[in-house]
Amino acid sequence: MMQFLDSLQDTIVRFRHYSLTNRDWAEESEKEHKQIVDYLKQGNPEAAAIILQKHIKSAKEVLGSVIF
């Protein structure tokens, strides 16, 4: 279990490093976070969910490029 947690922590550190070094991706990610919150504040969870799905897909692709 500890080995798994250490591996997960290493992955998170690499992902954070990448997000800090890839300005374009970081800016887009921040924009998506803001859009999600704005839609939720407006009472539009459907629109927030669409942006969240896009955000998760993008993060998955980025994470895949960092891990492999």
Summary of the structure (lengths in Angstrom):
residues: 68
radius of gyration: 14.3
end to end distance: 22.1
largest distance: 42.9
contacts: 162
relative contact order: 0.14
helix: 91%
strand: 0%
